[in-house]
Amino acid sequence: MTRGLKRSDAQARLEGTVIAAHGRHYLVTPEDGAAMLQCFPRGKRSEVAVGDRVIYEQSSADQGVIVEIGERRNLLYRSDQFKSKLFAANLDQLLIVLATEPHFSEDLLGRALIAAEAHGLESLIVLNKIDVGTALPLARERLAPYRELGYTVIELSAKMAPGDVHPQLDARLKNRSTILLGQSGMGKSTLVNLLVPDADAATREISSALNSGRHTTTFTRLYELPGGGALIDSPGFQEFGLHHLSEGQLERAFADFRPYLGHCRFYNCHHLQEPGCAVLEAVEAGKIRPERHALYAQLVHEASQIVR
């Protein structure tokens, strides 16, 4: 369990923010503005995430040991019955990057949006590569139901029309902590390089500091935005398990389910096959897409799996 940070009287204990993570290697920027340090968690188990405020003990000029994690507003992660993968902590917003091509996974999109809802984050969908005109109509068609649910979809072409990126995104990112998620090939790196001056140089510096000079290609890192706020870039992924969410958390995280919750015949309705289920009736009436209910059923199934 995390706790509120308490300033220690011990000279060796200092406060900072985790700005990058790779395995058990973490980069921490000290509160006093000193140079970043490579830090390691105390003990074998690590629960540190990018965005965490931590207390660390400095062990050398450029290294330290994390001894305490500060209280979190939230923690975004994915999990299955075997393991979990932390994304970041203390977030305001999730920005998921899709593209007209390659074909984006609607399953991953749905899961990311559910995770954001469950953790109290706003969601922003960016459809990149709209210059690929032949693929644009289908991408828009696939995203139309999410617009109808109230999610904001921003269309841009980071590579072909870079001048449109700042006008469309700066105000939405300012003074907020935003995590950037997306499959490989969606154009995340191009977007980061446009939003963060010298992002490539910063990445090389972070990579070197994380891994003692060895090149690190995939790690989560936090960039300060020029206009205020932070952008956290996470490596591309192909799956997004939500095994850690309870059935109650799942049903409330589906925005289209909420008007019908509490109106089922049975108070403990699972919304799967029970008679008198208001959610299932809404599916039959065309008020909830069958694909959304299928995702819910799949997530409930996954959450019920227990390793024996």
LUMTIGU-52693 format. One record per residue: residue in one letter; x, y, z of N, C-alpha, C in turn. Coordinates in steps of 0.1 Angstrom, whole numbers, plus 5000, padded with zeros to 4 digits. Example, Ala and Ser with C-alpha at 12.3 -4.5 7.8 and 13.67 -1.06 7.14 Angstrom:
2
A513249435078512349555078513249675078;S512849785071513749895071512950005079;
***
This chain:
308
M500949885000500050005000500950125000;T500550224992501350354992500850445002;R501750535006501350635017501850775012;G501350875019501751005017503251025020;L503951095012505351115015505651205026;K506551165035506951245046508451285045;R508651415046510051455045510851395056;S511951325053512751265063513851365068;D514151355080515251435086516651385082;A516651255078517951195074518451255061;Q519651305061520151375049520151295037;A520351155038520451065027519051045020;R517951085027516651055021516151185013;L515751165001515351274992514151234985;E513451334979512251314972512351344957;G511651264949511751284935510651224927;T510651234914509651174905510251074896;V509650964894510050854885509750904870;I510750914862510450964848510650854838;A511250734842511450634832511650494839;A511250394832511250254838511650154828;H512550064831512949954823513349844832;G512549734833512749634842512749684856;R513849654864514049714877514849834878;H515149894866515850014865514950134864;Y515050234873514250354872515050484872;L514550584865515250714865514350804874;V515050874883514350964892514851104890;T514051204889514451344889514251394903;P515251444909515151494923514251624923;E513551644934512751754936513451884935;D514751884939515552004940516152044926;G515851964916516252004902517651954899;A518251874908519551814905519451714893;A520551664889520651564878519851434881;M519251374871518551254874519451144878;L518851044885519650934891519050804886;Q519850704885519350564883519050504896;C517850454898517450404911516950264910;F517050194921516550054922515650044934;P514549954933513649934944514349854955;R513949874967514449794978513649664978;G514349554979513749424979513549364965;K513049244964512949174951511749224943;R510649254950509449294943509449444940;S509049474928509049614924507549654921;E507049764927505749814924505849964920;V507050004915507250144911506750164897;A506150284895505650314881506150454877;V506250474864506550614859505450704864;G505850824869504850914874504750914889;D505350814895505350804910506150904916;R505750964927506651044936507150954946;V508450954948509150854957510150924966;I510450844977511550884986512650784982;Y513850834981514950754977516150784986;E517050694988518350714995519450714984;Q520150824984521250834974522450744979;S522850654970523950564973525250604967;S525150684956526350744950526050864942;A526950924935526651044928525451034918;D525350914912524250904902523350784904;Q523350724916522450614919521850624932;G520650554934519950554946519050434948;V518450424960517550314963516250374967;I515150334960513750374963513250304975;V512950384986512550324998511050345001;E510350434994508950464997508250514984;I507050474982506250534971505150614977;G505050734971504050834976502550784973;E501650844979500250814976499850854962;R499150764955498850774941497350824940;R497150904929495750934925495150814918;N496050744910495550634903496850554898;L496650434893497650354887497050274876;L497550304864497050234852497950114849;Y497349994848498149874844497249774837;R497849684831497149574825497549444831;S496749344831497049214838496249104833;D496848984834496048854832496248774845;Q495848654844495948574857497348534861;F498248564852499648524855500548644860;K500348764854501248874857500549004854;S501149114858500649244855501749334850;K501449434843502449524837501949664840;L502749744848502449874851502649974839;F501650064837501850164827502450294834;A501650354842502050484848501050514860;A501550614868500750654880500450804879;N499450844886499050984888498751054875;L497850984867497451034854496151114854;D495951194844494751274842494051214830;Q494751164820494151134807494951024800;L494150954792494750854783494550894769;L495550894761495550924747495950794739;I494950744732495250624724495450654709;V496550614704496850654690496450534681;L495650564671495250464661495650514647;A495550434637495950474624494950414614;T494850484602493950424592494550294587;E495950294586496650164584497950174591;P498450064596497849924596496549924603;H495749824601494449804607494549804622;F493849894629493949894643493049794650;S493449744662492649654669491549724677;E490249694674489149754681489049684695;D489549564696489549504709490449574719;L491649614714492549684722492049824726;L491449884716490850014718489750004729;G488849914728487849894738488349874752;R489349784753489949754766490649884772;A491349954764492050074769491050174774;L489950194767488850284771488250244784;I488050104786487450054798488450074810;A489750054807490750074818490750224822;A490650314812490650454816489350494824;E488250444820486950464828487050414842;A487650294843487750234856488650304866;H489650374860490650444868490350594869;G489150644864488850784865489550874855;L490050824844490750904834489850944823;E490151064818489451104805490251034794;S489551014783490050944771490051034759;L491051024751491151094738491650994728;I490950984717491350894706491950984695;V493050944690493751014679493750914667;L493150954656493250874644494250944635;N495450874634496550924626496550864612;K497350924603497550884589496250904581;I495551014583494351034576494651074561;D495951084558496351114544496150984536;V496050874542495850744534494350744531;G493950804520492550824517491750704515;T492350594510491650474507491150404520;A491950424530491650354543490850444553;L490750564550490050664559488550634561;P487750604551486350584553486050474563;L486750354561486550244570486950274584;A488050344586488550384600487450474606;R486950564599485950654604484650574608;E484350484599483150404602483250324615;R484450264617484750184629484750274642;L485150394640485150484652483850564655;A482950554645481650624647480950594660;P480850464664480150424676480850484689;Y482150504688482850564700482550714701;R482450784689482050924689480650934696;E479750834692478350834697478350814712;L479350744717479350724732479950844739;G480450944731480951064738482451084738;Y483150984732484550994732485051094721;T486051174724486551264714487551194705;V487351214692488151154682488751274674;I490151274674490851384667491551314655;E491351374643491951324631493151404627;L494251344624495451414619496351324611;S497351384606498451314599499751374604;A500351304614501551364620502651374611;K502751284601503951284592503651374580;M502551374574502251454562501751594565;A501151614577500651754580500951784595;P502351794598502751814612502251944618;G502052044609501552174614500252174621;D499452064618498152054624498151994638;V499251934642499251864655499151954667;H499952054668499952144679498552214681;P497952274670496652334672495552244677;Q495652114673494652014677494851954691;L496151954696496451874708496951954720;D497552074717498252144728497352174739;A496152234736495252274747494652154754;R494552044748494051924755495151854764;L496351884761497451824769498051924780;K497752044779498352144787498052124802;N499052124810498952104825498251974829;R498351874821497751744824498851644822;S498651534830499551414828498851314819;T499351294807498751214797499551094793;I498950974793499750864789499350834774;L500350804766500150774752500350624750;L499250564745499250424742498850394728;G499350284723498950244709499750124705;Q499250054695500049944689501249994681;S502149904679503249944670502749974656;G503450074650503050114637501950214635;M501450264646500350364646500950514644;G502250534646502750664645502950734658;K503050664669503250724682504550804682;S505650744677506950814678506950944671;T506350944659506251074651505551174659;L504451134666503651224674504451284686;V505151194693505951234704507051344700;N507651314688508751404684508151544680;L506951544676506351674673505951754686;L505451674695504951734708506051774718;V507151704717508251724727509451764719;P509951884721511151924715512351844720;D513251804710514351724714514051584720;A512851534717512451404723513551294720;D514051294708515051194704516251204713;A516751324715517951344723517651304738;A516451334742516051304756515951154758;T515451084747515350934748516650874748;R517650924741518950864741519650884754;E519451004760519951024774519350934784;I518050924783517350834793517750694791;S517850644778518350514775519650484781;S520550574779521950554784521950554799;A521250634806521150644821520450514826;L519450464819518750354824519650224824;N520350214814521050084811522550094810;S523150194817524550204818525250204804;G524650284795525250294782524750204771;R524150094775523650004765522350054759;H522150034747520950084740519650014745;T518750094749517450044754516350084744;T515649994737514750034727513250044732;T512949974743511549984748511550004763;F511050124766510850154780509850264781;T509150274793508250384795508950504800;R508650624794509350744799508350864799;L508650954807507951074809508651194803;Y507951274795508551394790507751514795;E508451624799507751744803507351814790;L506151864790505651934778505952084779;P506352154768506752294769505652384774;G504352354771503252434776502752394790;G503452304796503052264810502352124809;G502552044818502051904818503051804814;A502651684813503651574810502951474800;L503851414792503451314782504251194785;I503551084788504150954792503950864780;D505150824774505050734763505350594767;S504550494764504650354767504950274755;P505750164756505950084744504750034738;G504750004725503649944718503249804724;F502049764724501649644729500549574721;Q500349444722499449374714498249314722;E498249334735497149274743497049364755;F495849364761495449454772494549374781;G495049294790494249224800493749314811;L492549284816492049364827491549274838;H492349174841492049064851491849124865;H492449244867492449304881491049374884;L490249394874489049464876487949364880;S487149404890486049324895484849334885;E483849244886482749254877481949384879;G481849434892481249564894481949674888;Q483349674888484149784882483949774867;L483849654861483749644847482449694842;E481349664848480049704843479849854844;R480449924854480450064855481350134846;A482350064841483350124832482750124817;F481650054815481050064801480050174802;A480450284795479550404796478150374790;D478050284781476750254775475850164784;F476550104794475750024803475050104814;R475750214818475350284830473850324831;P473250374820471750404821470850294826;Y471350164824470550054827470949974840;L472050014846472449944858471449984869;G471149884877470149904888468749884883;H468549854871467149834866466849684862;C467749594865467549454862466649394872;R466049284869465049214878465749164890;F467049114889467749064900468849174904;Y468949194917469949294921471349254919;N471649124918473049074916473149024901;C472449084892472549044878473949054872;H474348954865475648954859475649014844;H474449034839474249094826474848994815;L474648864817475148774808474048694801;Q473148634809472048554804470848554813;E470848634823469748644833468448694827;P467348644830466048694826465748834833;G465148924825464849054831466049144832;C467149114825468349194825468149324817;A468249444823468049564815469149584805;V470349544808471449554798471149464786;L470749344788470549254777469349304768;E468349354775467249414768467649534759;A468549614764469049724757469849674745;V470549564746471249504735470249464724;E469249394728468149344719467449464712;A467349574719466649694714467649774705;G468849744704469849814696470349934702;K470149954716470750064723472150044728;I472549914728473949884731474449794720;R475549824715476149734704476449594709;P476049494701476449354705477949334707;E478749404700480149394701480649444715;R479949544720480349594733479949494744;H478849434743478449334753479349214752;A479749174740480649064738481949094745;L482449214744483649254751483549244766;Y482349294771482049284785482149134790;A481449044782481348904786482748844786;Q483548884776484948824775485748874787;L485649004791486349054803485948984816;V484648964817484148894829484648754830;H484748684818485248554817486748554821;E487448644816488948654819489148674834;A488348764839488548794854488248684863;S487448584858487048474866488048354866;Q489048374857490048264855490948274867;I491148154874492048144885493148044882;V494348084885495447984883495547894895;R495547764892495547664903496847594903;
***
